[in-house]
Amino acid sequence: MQDSPSTDTRIALDLALTLRHDGQGGVADELADPAGLTAWAGAHPGVVPDAEVFEADASTLAAVRDVRAAARALFARAVRPGEPS
């Protein structure tokens, strides 16, 4: 049986999943604007510091989107198929 992911792992995965296919050939981005980041942070109390009072601005949004891109790249690398045997 596999252990459930740690809080650190879960928040990284939750962040990566804020950008996904919308099921109609497009992309759904929960972090499209500062209000989206504010809402996302508020949905993660106890993990995001001061989530209840956090209010995102454009520079914070840009920084979080950079972290998201890095996390998505690491997850993609982790699941990449290996060399043919």
Beta strands, then each sheet from edge to edge (+ up, - down):
strand 1: 19-21
strand 2: 27-29
sheet 1: 1+ 2-
end
